Amino acid sequence: MPAKLFKQMQEIIKAQPTQFPTAQLQAAVDQQLSQFEKPADKTTFLQSIPPITELLERYRNGIEGHERNVIASLFRTYLNVEKVTFPSLFLPLCSAKQTQPLFFSFASSLTSRESAMR
């Protein structure tokens, strides 16, 4: 990561200690990206900062959006484990119209709401 971008990101984060400044950080990355003229340089730059781009993607809809994604993921993981351990418990929760258990549908609805907000 270029030192100039690193310093700029530090200043942005220090200026807003209570809220994660996703938009400002993304703007700093985009500004740095626009300074490269060669496509190869842009590709190299993007390959050098995947942890940052992943973090910005996770927090794109703010802390609340990230929380919803984490909770939905935990529900899905829990239900997948329970389906393997106790498959007979999930059969009564499925109706003829519904192919997924009700709890899984709830977790999916949290994720789909998140996608709709994008």
N, CA, C and O atoms as a printed pandas DataFrame, in Angstrom:
     atom_number atom_name residue_name chain_id  residue_number  x_coord  y_coord  z_coord
0              1         N          MET        A               1    0.855   -1.177    0.000
1              2        CA          MET        A               1    0.000    0.000    0.000
2              3         C          MET        A               1    0.891    1.227    0.000
3              4         O          MET        A               1    1.855    1.305    0.762
4              5         N          PRO        A               2    0.571    2.175   -0.848
5              6        CA          PRO        A               2    1.364    3.415   -0.871
6              7         C          PRO        A               2    1.289    4.148    0.474
7              8         O          PRO        A               2    0.242    4.190    1.120
8              9         N          ALA        A               3    2.403    4.710    0.868
9             10        CA          ALA        A               3    2.483    5.401    2.158
10            11         C          ALA        A               3    1.496    6.573    2.223
11            12         O          ALA        A               3    0.915    6.842    3.275
12            13         N          LYS        A               4    1.313    7.264    1.101
13            14        CA          LYS        A               4    0.394    8.394    1.070
14            15         C          LYS        A               4   -1.037    7.943    1.373
15            16         O          LYS        A               4   -1.752    8.598    2.131
16            17         N          LEU        A               5   -1.446    6.824    0.779
17            18        CA          LEU        A               5   -2.793    6.294    1.031
18            19         C          LEU        A               5   -2.930    5.841    2.480
19            20         O          LEU        A               5   -3.955    6.084    3.117
20            21         N          PHE        A               6   -1.903    5.185    2.995
21            22        CA          PHE        A               6   -1.929    4.724    4.387
22            23         C          PHE        A               6   -2.107    5.893    5.344
23            24         O          PHE        A               6   -2.922    5.830    6.264
24            25         N          LYS        A               7   -1.356    6.944    5.130
25            26        CA          LYS        A               7   -1.450    8.129    5.993
26            27         C          LYS        A               7   -2.835    8.773    5.875
27            28         O          LYS        A               7   -3.422    9.183    6.876
28            29         N          GLN        A               8   -3.345    8.858    4.657
29            30        CA          GLN        A               8   -4.678    9.440    4.442
30            31         C          GLN        A               8   -5.757    8.611    5.153
31            32         O          GLN        A               8   -6.679    9.169    5.749
32            33         N          MET        A               9   -5.640    7.298    5.088
33            34        CA          MET        A               9   -6.618    6.430    5.757
34            35         C          MET        A               9   -6.543    6.583    7.278
35            36         O          MET        A               9   -7.570    6.595    7.957
36            37         N          GLN        A              10   -5.334    6.699    7.803
37            38        CA          GLN        A              10   -5.167    6.920    9.244
38            39         C          GLN        A              10   -5.855    8.207    9.675
39            40         O          GLN        A              10   -6.539    8.229   10.698
40            41         N          GLU        A              11   -5.683    9.269    8.914
41            42        CA          GLU        A              11   -6.297   10.554    9.252
42            43         C          GLU        A              11   -7.825   10.465    9.213
43            44         O          GLU        A              11   -8.503   11.033   10.069
44            45         N          ILE        A              12   -8.359    9.757    8.227
45            46        CA          ILE        A              12   -9.816    9.604    8.114
46            47         C          ILE        A              12  -10.369    8.855    9.325
47            48         O          ILE        A              12  -11.385    9.248    9.899
48            49         N          ILE        A              13   -9.695    7.781    9.702
49            50        CA          ILE        A              13  -10.174    6.967   10.831
50            51         C          ILE        A              13  -10.071    7.745   12.138
51            52         O          ILE        A              13  -10.976    7.669   12.968
52            53         N          LYS        A              14   -8.996    8.484   12.336
53            54        CA          LYS        A              14   -8.830    9.272   13.565
54            55         C          LYS        A              14   -9.855   10.395   13.659
55            56         O          LYS        A              14  -10.249   10.786   14.757
56            57         N          ALA        A              15  -10.286   10.912   12.520
57            58        CA          ALA        A              15  -11.246   12.016   12.520
58            59         C          ALA        A              15  -12.650   11.566   12.917
59            60         O          ALA        A              15  -13.455   12.381   13.368
60            61         N          GLN        A              16  -12.954   10.271   12.753
61            62        CA          GLN        A              16  -14.292    9.758   13.071
62            63         C          GLN        A              16  -14.168    8.502   13.933
63            64         O          GLN        A              16  -14.396    7.399   13.435
64            65         N          PRO        A              17  -13.816    8.641   15.201
65            66        CA          PRO        A              17  -13.587    7.457   16.034
66            67         C          PRO        A              17  -14.859    6.685   16.407
67            68         O          PRO        A              17  -14.763    5.520   16.793
68            69         N          THR        A              18  -16.036    7.290   16.304
69            70        CA          THR        A              18  -17.253    6.603   16.743
70            71         C          THR        A              18  -17.963    5.861   15.621
71            72         O          THR        A              18  -18.748    4.953   15.895
72            73         N          GLN        A              19  -17.717    6.212   14.386
73            74        CA          GLN        A              19  -18.399    5.588   13.250
74            75         C          GLN        A              19  -17.345    5.153   12.239
75            76         O          GLN        A              19  -16.378    5.873   11.992
76            77         N          PHE        A              20  -17.538    3.969   11.656
77            78        CA          PHE        A              20  -16.572    3.495   10.670
78            79         C          PHE        A              20  -16.779    4.262    9.362
79            80         O          PHE        A              20  -17.859    4.185    8.776
80            81         N          PRO        A              21  -15.775    4.994    8.898
81            82        CA          PRO        A              21  -15.932    5.883    7.729
82            83         C          PRO        A              21  -15.750    5.173    6.391
83            84         O          PRO        A              21  -14.799    5.449    5.661
84            85         N          THR        A              22  -16.650    4.271    6.079
85            86        CA          THR        A              22  -16.532    3.472    4.857
86            87         C          THR        A              22  -16.468    4.338    3.608
87            88         O          THR        A              22  -15.592    4.146    2.765
88            89         N          ALA        A              23  -17.380    5.279    3.482
89            90        CA          ALA        A              23  -17.442    6.094    2.264
90            91         C          ALA        A              23  -16.158    6.896    2.058
91            92         O          ALA        A              23  -15.657    6.990    0.938
92            93         N          GLN        A              24  -15.631    7.467    3.128
93            94        CA          GLN        A              24  -14.423    8.265    3.006
94            95         C          GLN        A              24  -13.216    7.396    2.655
95            96         O          GLN        A              24  -12.375    7.787    1.846
96            97         N          LEU        A              25  -13.140    6.212    3.271
97            98        CA          LEU        A              25  -12.032    5.316    2.967
98            99         C          LEU        A              25  -12.116    4.808    1.525
99           100         O          LEU        A              25  -11.104    4.710    0.831
100          101         N          GLN        A              26  -13.331    4.488    1.088
101          102        CA          GLN        A              26  -13.503    4.044   -0.292
102          103         C          GLN        A              26  -13.119    5.150   -1.269
103          104         O          GLN        A              26  -12.522    4.884   -2.312
104          105         N          ALA        A              27  -13.461    6.388   -0.928
105          106        CA          ALA        A              27  -13.089    7.519   -1.775
106          107         C          ALA        A              27  -11.564    7.668   -1.848
107          108         O          ALA        A              27  -11.024    7.980   -2.910
108          109         N          ALA        A              28  -10.875    7.447   -0.734
109          110        CA          ALA        A              28   -9.412    7.536   -0.729
110          111         C          ALA        A              28   -8.801    6.442   -1.611
111          112         O          ALA        A              28   -7.850    6.696   -2.350
112          113         N          VAL        A              29   -9.344    5.235   -1.531
113          114        CA          VAL        A              29   -8.852    4.142   -2.377
114          115         C          VAL        A              29   -9.125    4.460   -3.847
115          116         O          VAL        A              29   -8.255    4.271   -4.697
116          117         N          ASP        A              30  -10.330    4.942   -4.144
117          118        CA          ASP        A              30  -10.683    5.283   -5.527
118          119         C          ASP        A              30   -9.792    6.401   -6.067
119          120         O          ASP        A              30   -9.389    6.377   -7.230
120          121         N          GLN        A              31   -9.491    7.373   -5.218
121          122        CA          GLN        A              31   -8.620    8.478   -5.640
122          123         C          GLN        A              31   -7.224    7.953   -5.976
123          124         O          GLN        A              31   -6.631    8.343   -6.983
124          125         N          GLN        A              32   -6.712    7.078   -5.137
125          126        CA          GLN        A              32   -5.399    6.494   -5.390
126          127         C          GLN        A              32   -5.432    5.672   -6.682
127          128         O          GLN        A              32   -4.494    5.718   -7.479
128          129         N          LEU        A              33   -6.506    4.930   -6.879
129          130        CA          LEU        A              33   -6.654    4.101   -8.073
130          131         C          LEU        A              33   -6.703    4.945   -9.342
131          132         O          LEU        A              33   -6.175    4.545  -10.380
132          133         N          SER        A              34   -7.332    6.103   -9.261
133          134        CA          SER        A              34   -7.453    6.968  -10.442
134          135         C          SER        A              34   -6.114    7.586  -10.850
135          136         O          SER        A              34   -5.977    8.071  -11.973
136          137         N          GLN        A              35   -5.144    7.572   -9.965
137          138        CA          GLN        A              35   -3.844    8.153  -10.286
138          139         C          GLN        A              35   -2.983    7.248  -11.162
139          140         O          GLN        A              35   -1.992    7.693  -11.741
140          141         N          PHE        A              36   -3.367    5.983  -11.252
141          142        CA          PHE        A              36   -2.611    5.056  -12.096
142          143         C          PHE        A              36   -3.104    5.161  -13.532
143          144         O          PHE        A              36   -4.308    5.166  -13.790
144          145         N          GLU        A              37   -2.164    5.242  -14.456
145          146        CA          GLU        A              37   -2.525    5.349  -15.867
146          147         C          GLU        A              37   -2.582    3.986  -16.537
147          148         O          GLU        A              37   -3.456    3.743  -17.369
148          149         N          LYS        A              38   -1.672    3.103  -16.191
149          150        CA          LYS        A              38   -1.606    1.781  -16.819
150          151         C          LYS        A              38   -2.557    0.807  -16.117
151          152         O          LYS        A              38   -2.613    0.772  -14.887
152          153         N          PRO        A              39   -3.295    0.027  -16.887
153          154        CA          PRO        A              39   -4.169   -0.986  -16.277
154          155         C          PRO        A              39   -3.397   -1.980  -15.407
155          156         O          PRO        A              39   -3.919   -2.462  -14.401
156          157         N          ALA        A              40   -2.161   -2.285  -15.790
157          158        CA          ALA        A              40   -1.350   -3.222  -15.007
158          159         C          ALA        A              40   -1.056   -2.653  -13.615
159          160         O          ALA        A              40   -1.033   -3.389  -12.628
160          161         N          ASP        A              41   -0.832   -1.344  -13.545
161          162        CA          ASP        A              41   -0.575   -0.702  -12.255
162          163         C          ASP        A              41   -1.821   -0.745  -11.370
163          164         O          ASP        A              41   -1.726   -0.967  -10.163
164          165         N          LYS        A              42   -2.975   -0.533  -11.974
165          166        CA          LYS        A              42   -4.236   -0.602  -11.220
166          167         C          LYS        A              42   -4.459   -2.008  -10.679
167          168         O          LYS        A              42   -4.860   -2.187   -9.529
168          169         N          THR        A              43   -4.196   -3.000  -11.519
169          170        CA          THR        A              43   -4.363   -4.392  -11.100
170          171         C          THR        A              43   -3.423   -4.732   -9.956
171          172         O          THR        A              43   -3.829   -5.362   -8.980
172          173         N          THR        A              44   -2.179   -4.321  -10.072
173          174        CA          THR        A              44   -1.191   -4.575   -9.015
174          175         C          THR        A              44   -1.619   -3.912   -7.709
175          176         O          THR        A              44   -1.516   -4.508   -6.637
176          177         N          PHE        A              45   -2.097   -2.685   -7.809
177          178        CA          PHE        A              45   -2.554   -1.970   -6.618
178          179         C          PHE        A              45   -3.717   -2.709   -5.961
179          180         O          PHE        A              45   -3.715   -2.911   -4.747
180          181         N          LEU        A              46   -4.706   -3.113   -6.753
181          182        CA          LEU        A              46   -5.875   -3.809   -6.191
182          183         C          LEU        A              46   -5.488   -5.159   -5.593
183          184         O          LEU        A              46   -6.096   -5.597   -4.617
184          185         N          GLN        A              47   -4.495   -5.814   -6.160
185          186        CA          GLN        A              47   -4.033   -7.086   -5.608
186          187         C          GLN        A              47   -3.263   -6.907   -4.313
187          188         O          GLN        A              47   -3.111   -7.858   -3.547
188          189         N          SER        A              48   -2.776   -5.702   -4.060
189          190        CA          SER        A              48   -2.000   -5.453   -2.842
190          191         C          SER        A              48   -2.868   -5.041   -1.657
191          192         O          SER        A              48   -2.378   -4.989   -0.528
192          193         N          ILE        A              49   -4.146   -4.749   -1.892
193          194        CA          ILE        A              49   -4.986   -4.267   -0.786
194          195         C          ILE        A              49   -6.279   -5.068   -0.583
195          196         O          ILE        A              49   -7.279   -4.473   -0.179
196          197         N          PRO        A              50   -6.316   -6.375   -0.839
197          198        CA          PRO        A              50   -7.582   -7.101   -0.666
198          199         C          PRO        A              50   -8.161   -7.053    0.755
199          200         O          PRO        A              50   -9.383   -6.990    0.891
200          201         N          PRO        A              51   -7.348   -7.079    1.813
201          202        CA          PRO        A              51   -7.968   -6.988    3.136
202          203         C          PRO        A              51   -8.752   -5.680    3.327
203          204         O          PRO        A              51   -9.796   -5.663    3.979
204          205         N          ILE        A              52   -8.240   -4.605    2.757
205          206        CA          ILE        A              52   -8.922   -3.312    2.892
206          207         C          ILE        A              52  -10.215   -3.310    2.081
207          208         O          ILE        A              52  -11.254   -2.863    2.568
208          209         N          THR        A              53  -10.155   -3.809    0.844
209          210        CA          THR        A              53  -11.367   -3.814    0.018
210          211         C          THR        A              53  -12.431   -4.745    0.598
211          212         O          THR        A              53  -13.623   -4.451    0.512
212          213         N          GLU        A              54  -12.007   -5.870    1.188
213          214        CA          GLU        A              54  -12.969   -6.772    1.833
214          215         C          GLU        A              54  -13.617   -6.093    3.039
215          216         O          GLU        A              54  -14.824   -6.219    3.247
216          217         N          LEU        A              55  -12.836   -5.389    3.820
217          218        CA          LEU        A              55  -13.356   -4.681    4.980
218          219         C          LEU        A              55  -14.351   -3.608    4.562
219          220         O          LEU        A              55  -15.411   -3.466    5.170
220          221         N          LEU        A              56  -14.006   -2.853    3.522
221          222        CA          LEU        A              56  -14.911   -1.815    3.034
222          223         C          LEU        A              56  -16.202   -2.421    2.506
223          224         O          LEU        A              56  -17.271   -1.835    2.672
224          225         N          GLU        A              57  -16.118   -3.576    1.879
225          226        CA          GLU        A              57  -17.317   -4.252    1.372
226          227         C          GLU        A              57  -18.211   -4.708    2.531
227          228         O          GLU        A              57  -19.432   -4.559    2.471
228          229         N          ARG        A              58  -17.606   -5.261    3.578
229          230        CA          ARG        A              58  -18.400   -5.733    4.724
230          231         C          ARG        A              58  -19.125   -4.599    5.435
231          232         O          ARG        A              58  -20.237   -4.788    5.928
232          233         N          TYR        A              59  -18.514   -3.438    5.492
233          234        CA          TYR        A              59  -19.105   -2.301    6.200
234          235         C          TYR        A              59  -19.767   -1.295    5.261
235          236         O          TYR        A              59  -20.056   -0.169    5.667
236          237         N          ARG        A              60  -20.009   -1.689    4.014
237          238        CA          ARG        A              60  -20.587   -0.766    3.030
238          239         C          ARG        A              60  -21.918   -0.189    3.501
239          240         O          ARG        A              60  -22.205    0.976    3.229
240          241         N          ASN        A              61  -22.730   -0.966    4.194
241          242        CA          ASN        A              61  -24.020   -0.486    4.693
242          243         C          ASN        A              61  -23.965   -0.122    6.171
243          244         O          ASN        A              61  -24.975   -0.194    6.873
244          245         N          GLY        A              62  -22.797    0.264    6.636
245          246        CA          GLY        A              62  -22.639    0.716    8.009
246          247         C          GLY        A              62  -22.475   -0.431    8.993
247          248         O          GLY        A              62  -22.465   -1.605    8.623
248          249         N          ILE        A              63  -22.349   -0.056   10.236
249          250        CA          ILE        A              63  -22.160   -1.049   11.291
250          251         C          ILE        A              63  -23.402   -1.918   11.441
251          252         O          ILE        A              63  -23.295   -3.124   11.662
252          253         N          GLU        A              64  -24.588   -1.306   11.322
253          254        CA          GLU        A              64  -25.826   -2.066   11.465
254          255         C          GLU        A              64  -25.955   -3.114   10.366
255          256         O          GLU        A              64  -26.381   -4.239   10.627
256          257         N          GLY        A              65  -25.592   -2.754    9.149
257          258        CA          GLY        A              65  -25.632   -3.715    8.050
258          259         C          GLY        A              65  -24.665   -4.863    8.271
259          260         O          GLY        A              65  -24.979   -6.019    7.988
260          261         N          HIS        A              66  -23.489   -4.535    8.778
261          262        CA          HIS        A              66  -22.504   -5.575    9.086
262          263         C          HIS        A              66  -23.032   -6.492   10.191
263          264         O          HIS        A              66  -22.871   -7.710   10.117
264          265         N          GLU        A              67  -23.658   -5.912   11.207
265          266        CA          GLU        A              67  -24.227   -6.718   12.291
266          267         C          GLU        A              67  -25.284   -7.687   11.758
267          268         O          GLU        A              67  -25.310   -8.856   12.145
268          269         N          ARG        A              68  -26.158   -7.199   10.868
269          270        CA          ARG        A              68  -27.184   -8.076   10.297
270          271         C          ARG        A              68  -26.556   -9.235    9.532
271          272         O          ARG        A              68  -27.006  -10.375    9.642
272          273         N          ASN        A              69  -25.523   -8.943    8.763
273          274        CA          ASN        A              69  -24.854  -10.007    8.013
274          275         C          ASN        A              69  -24.216  -11.040    8.929
275          276         O          ASN        A              69  -24.293  -12.240    8.665
276          277         N          VAL        A              70  -23.590  -10.581   10.000
277          278        CA          VAL        A              70  -22.953  -11.501   10.947
278          279         C          VAL        A              70  -24.008  -12.366   11.631
279          280         O          VAL        A              70  -23.827  -13.577   11.753
280          281         N          ILE        A              71  -25.102  -11.764   12.075
281          282        CA          ILE        A              71  -26.154  -12.530   12.748
282          283         C          ILE        A              71  -26.780  -13.538   11.787
283          284         O          ILE        A              71  -27.012  -14.686   12.166
284          285         N          ALA        A              72  -27.054  -13.128   10.554
285          286        CA          ALA        A              72  -27.620  -14.054    9.570
286          287         C          ALA        A              72  -26.658  -15.209    9.301
287          288         O          ALA        A              72  -27.081  -16.356    9.160
288          289         N          SER        A              73  -25.378  -14.903    9.230
289          290        CA          SER        A              73  -24.375  -15.945    9.003
290          291         C          SER        A              73  -24.321  -16.922   10.174
291          292         O          SER        A              73  -24.197  -18.131    9.975
292          293         N          LEU        A              74  -24.414  -16.393   11.401
293          294        CA          LEU        A              74  -24.420  -17.264   12.576
294          295         C          LEU        A              74  -25.655  -18.168   12.587
295          296         O          LEU        A              74  -25.557  -19.352   12.910
296          297         N          PHE        A              75  -26.822  -17.608   12.231
297          298        CA          PHE        A              75  -28.037  -18.426   12.139
298          299         C          PHE        A              75  -27.869  -19.534   11.099
299          300         O          PHE        A              75  -28.210  -20.688   11.362
300          301         N          ARG        A              76  -27.353  -19.193    9.935
301          302        CA          ARG        A              76  -27.174  -20.200    8.880
302          303         C          ARG        A              76  -26.230  -21.303    9.324
303          304         O          ARG        A              76  -26.498  -22.483    9.093
304          305         N          THR        A              77  -25.118  -20.926    9.964
305          306        CA          THR        A              77  -24.163  -21.918   10.449
306          307         C          THR        A              77  -24.804  -22.811   11.496
307          308         O          THR        A              77  -24.660  -24.032   11.442
308          309         N          TYR        A              78  -25.505  -22.221   12.440
309          310        CA          TYR        A              78  -26.189  -22.985   13.487
310          311         C          TYR        A              78  -27.184  -23.967   12.881
311          312         O          TYR        A              78  -27.211  -25.142   13.249
312          313         N          LEU        A              79  -27.994  -23.486   11.961
313          314        CA          LEU        A              79  -29.010  -24.347   11.356
314          315         C          LEU        A              79  -28.398  -25.453   10.513
315          316         O          LEU        A              79  -28.917  -26.569   10.496
316          317         N          ASN        A              80  -27.322  -25.173    9.824
317          318        CA          ASN        A              80  -26.659  -26.217    9.044
318          319         C          ASN        A              80  -26.118  -27.320    9.943
319          320         O          ASN        A              80  -26.198  -28.499    9.595
320          321         N          VAL        A              81  -25.570  -26.949   11.093
321          322        CA          VAL        A              81  -25.087  -27.946   12.048
322          323         C          VAL        A              81  -26.263  -28.737   12.615
323          324         O          VAL        A              81  -26.192  -29.961   12.715
324          325         N          GLU        A              82  -27.335  -28.055   12.983
325          326        CA          GLU        A              82  -28.496  -28.733   13.544
326          327         C          GLU        A              82  -29.164  -29.658   12.521
327          328         O          GLU        A              82  -29.656  -30.724   12.890
328          329         N          LYS        A              83  -29.188  -29.268   11.257
329          330        CA          LYS        A              83  -29.772  -30.122   10.224
330          331         C          LYS        A              83  -29.023  -31.436   10.114
331          332         O          LYS        A              83  -29.630  -32.488    9.912
332          333         N          VAL        A              84  -27.699  -31.378   10.246
333          334        CA          VAL        A              84  -26.899  -32.596   10.156
334          335         C          VAL        A              84  -27.073  -33.430   11.420
335          336         O          VAL        A              84  -27.185  -34.654   11.348
336          337         N          THR        A              85  -27.097  -32.781   12.560
337          338        CA          THR        A              85  -27.180  -33.489   13.830
338          339         C          THR        A              85  -28.571  -34.049   14.095
339          340         O          THR        A              85  -28.705  -35.197   14.520
340          341         N          PHE        A              86  -29.600  -33.257   13.850
341          342        CA          PHE        A              86  -30.979  -33.654   14.125
342          343         C          PHE        A              86  -31.866  -33.378   12.911
343          344         O          PHE        A              86  -32.697  -32.471   12.965
344          345         N          PRO        A              87  -31.717  -34.122   11.831
345          346        CA          PRO        A              87  -32.484  -33.816   10.619
346          347         C          PRO        A              87  -33.994  -33.956   10.808
347          348         O          PRO        A              87  -34.759  -33.257   10.143
348          349         N          SER        A              88  -34.433  -34.834   11.689
349          350        CA          SER        A              88  -35.873  -35.035   11.866
350          351         C          SER        A              88  -36.552  -33.828   12.508
351          352         O          SER        A              88  -37.760  -33.653   12.344
352          353         N          LEU        A              89  -35.814  -32.995   13.229
353          354        CA          LEU        A              89  -36.402  -31.807   13.845
354          355         C          LEU        A              89  -36.806  -30.761   12.822
355          356         O          LEU        A              89  -37.688  -29.945   13.088
356          357         N          PHE        A              90  -36.179  -30.773   11.668
357          358        CA          PHE        A              90  -36.441  -29.744   10.677
358          359         C          PHE        A              90  -37.534  -30.122    9.691
359          360         O          PHE        A              90  -38.065  -29.254    8.998
360          361         N          LEU        A              91  -37.876  -31.386    9.614
361          362        CA          LEU        A              91  -38.915  -31.799    8.679
362          363         C          LEU        A              91  -40.272  -31.188    9.000
363          364         O          LEU        A              91  -40.937  -30.726    8.073
364          365         N          PRO        A              92  -40.733  -31.153   10.263
365          366        CA          PRO        A              92  -42.049  -30.563   10.547
366          367         C          PRO        A              92  -42.120  -29.055   10.294
367          368         O          PRO        A              92  -43.211  -28.515   10.118
368          369         N          LEU        A              93  -40.983  -28.376   10.272
369          370        CA          LEU        A              93  -40.988  -26.936   10.065
370          371         C          LEU        A              93  -41.171  -26.552    8.600
371          372         O          LEU        A              93  -41.411  -25.385    8.288
372          373         N          CYS        A              94  -41.060  -27.510    7.716
373          374        CA          CYS        A              94  -41.208  -27.230    6.286
374          375         C          CYS        A              94  -42.632  -27.544    5.849
375          376         O          CYS        A              94  -43.164  -28.610    6.160
376          377         N          SER        A              95  -43.236  -26.624    5.138
377          378        CA          SER        A              95  -44.564  -26.866    4.587
378          379         C          SER        A              95  -44.415  -27.292    3.132
379          380         O          SER        A              95  -43.299  -27.345    2.615
380          381         N          ALA        A              96  -45.522  -27.594    2.469
381          382        CA          ALA        A              96  -45.482  -28.010    1.069
382          383         C          ALA        A              96  -44.963  -26.889    0.182
383          384         O          ALA        A              96  -44.268  -27.151   -0.799
384          385         N          LYS        A              97  -45.294  -25.634    0.516
385          386        CA          LYS        A              97  -44.872  -24.494   -0.292
386          387         C          LYS        A              97  -43.444  -24.061    0.035
387          388         O          LYS        A              97  -42.762  -23.459   -0.795
388          389         N          GLN        A              98  -43.009  -24.368    1.230
389          390        CA          GLN        A              98  -41.735  -23.868    1.715
390          391         C          GLN        A              98  -40.712  -24.999    1.709
391          392         O          GLN        A              98  -40.948  -26.051    2.303
392          393         N          THR        A              99  -39.597  -24.794    1.053
393          394        CA          THR        A              99  -38.578  -25.841    0.960
394          395         C          THR        A              99  -37.491  -25.693    2.018
395          396         O          THR        A              99  -36.640  -26.573    2.146
396          397         N          GLN        A             100  -37.501  -24.599    2.782
397          398        CA          GLN        A             100  -36.502  -24.377    3.813
398          399         C          GLN        A             100  -37.205  -24.255    5.161
399          400         O          GLN        A             100  -38.350  -23.808    5.219
400          401         N          PRO        A             101  -36.538  -24.643    6.238
401          402        CA          PRO        A             101  -37.113  -24.440    7.566
402          403         C          PRO        A             101  -37.372  -22.962    7.826
403          404         O          PRO        A             101  -36.737  -22.089    7.234
404          405         N          LEU        A             102  -38.315  -22.703    8.723
405          406        CA          LEU        A             102  -38.688  -21.322    9.016
406          407         C          LEU        A             102  -37.517  -20.494    9.527
407          408         O          LEU        A             102  -37.371  -19.333    9.146
408          409         N          PHE        A             103  -36.684  -21.074   10.384
409          410        CA          PHE        A             103  -35.557  -20.323   10.921
410          411         C          PHE        A             103  -34.580  -19.953    9.816
411          412         O          PHE        A             103  -34.035  -18.850    9.807
412          413         N          PHE        A             104  -34.357  -20.878    8.880
413          414        CA          PHE        A             104  -33.459  -20.579    7.771
414          415         C          PHE        A             104  -34.040  -19.466    6.911
415          416         O          PHE        A             104  -33.303  -18.613    6.415
416          417         N          SER        A             105  -35.347  -19.470    6.734
417          418        CA          SER        A             105  -36.000  -18.413    5.964
418          419         C          SER        A             105  -35.807  -17.061    6.645
419          420         O          SER        A             105  -35.608  -16.044    5.980
420          421         N          PHE        A             106  -35.868  -17.058    7.981
421          422        CA          PHE        A             106  -35.648  -15.817    8.724
422          423         C          PHE        A             106  -34.235  -15.298    8.481
423          424         O          PHE        A             106  -34.047  -14.111    8.213
424          425         N          ALA        A             107  -33.238  -16.182    8.573
425          426        CA          ALA        A             107  -31.851  -15.778    8.349
426          427         C          ALA        A             107  -31.664  -15.285    6.918
427          428         O          ALA        A             107  -30.939  -14.318    6.681
428          429         N          SER        A             108  -32.309  -15.941    5.974
429          430        CA          SER        A             108  -32.209  -15.509    4.576
430          431         C          SER        A             108  -32.861  -14.157    4.374
431          432         O          SER        A             108  -32.383  -13.348    3.579
432          433         N          SER        A             109  -33.963  -13.901    5.093
433          434        CA          SER        A             109  -34.638  -12.613    4.926
434          435         C          SER        A             109  -33.768  -11.478    5.446
435          436         O          SER        A             109  -33.811  -10.374    4.902
436          437         N          LEU        A             110  -32.981  -11.727    6.486
437          438        CA          LEU        A             110  -32.057  -10.695    6.966
438          439         C          LEU        A             110  -31.035  -10.357    5.887
439          440         O          LEU        A             110  -30.723   -9.188    5.658
440          441         N          THR        A             111  -30.520  -11.388    5.229
441          442        CA          THR        A             111  -29.528  -11.172    4.186
442          443         C          THR        A             111  -30.154  -10.509    2.973
443          444         O          THR        A             111  -29.541   -9.631    2.366
444          445         N          SER        A             112  -31.368  -10.914    2.605
445          446        CA          SER        A             112  -31.997  -10.320    1.417
446          447         C          SER        A             112  -32.351   -8.855    1.664
447          448         O          SER        A             112  -32.285   -8.043    0.741
448          449         N          ARG        A             113  -32.724   -8.506    2.891
449          450        CA          ARG        A             113  -32.959   -7.094    3.211
450          451         C          ARG        A             113  -31.688   -6.296    3.048
451          452         O          ARG        A             113  -31.706   -5.161    2.572
452          453         N          GLU        A             114  -30.578   -6.904    3.449
453          454        CA          GLU        A             114  -29.269   -6.250    3.327
454          455         C          GLU        A             114  -28.951   -6.023    1.848
455          456         O          GLU        A             114  -28.463   -4.958    1.470
456          457         N          SER        A             115  -29.227   -7.023    1.018
457          458        CA          SER        A             115  -28.946   -6.892   -0.421
458          459         C          SER        A             115  -29.832   -5.829   -1.047
459          460         O          SER        A             115  -29.389   -5.104   -1.938
460          461         N          ALA        A             116  -31.074   -5.725   -0.596
461          462        CA          ALA        A             116  -31.993   -4.736   -1.145
462          463         C          ALA        A             116  -31.556   -3.318   -0.812
463          464         O          ALA        A             116  -31.869   -2.387   -1.554
464          465         N          MET        A             117  -30.838   -3.139    0.292
465          466        CA          MET        A             117  -30.387   -1.820    0.710
466          467         C          MET        A             117  -29.244   -1.309   -0.157
467          468         O          MET        A             117  -28.958   -0.111   -0.162
468          469         N          ARG        A             118  -28.587   -2.206   -0.891
469          470        CA          ARG        A             118  -27.417   -1.807   -1.696
470          471         C          ARG        A             118  -27.817   -1.057   -2.863
471          472         O          ARG        A             118  -26.967   -0.642   -3.651
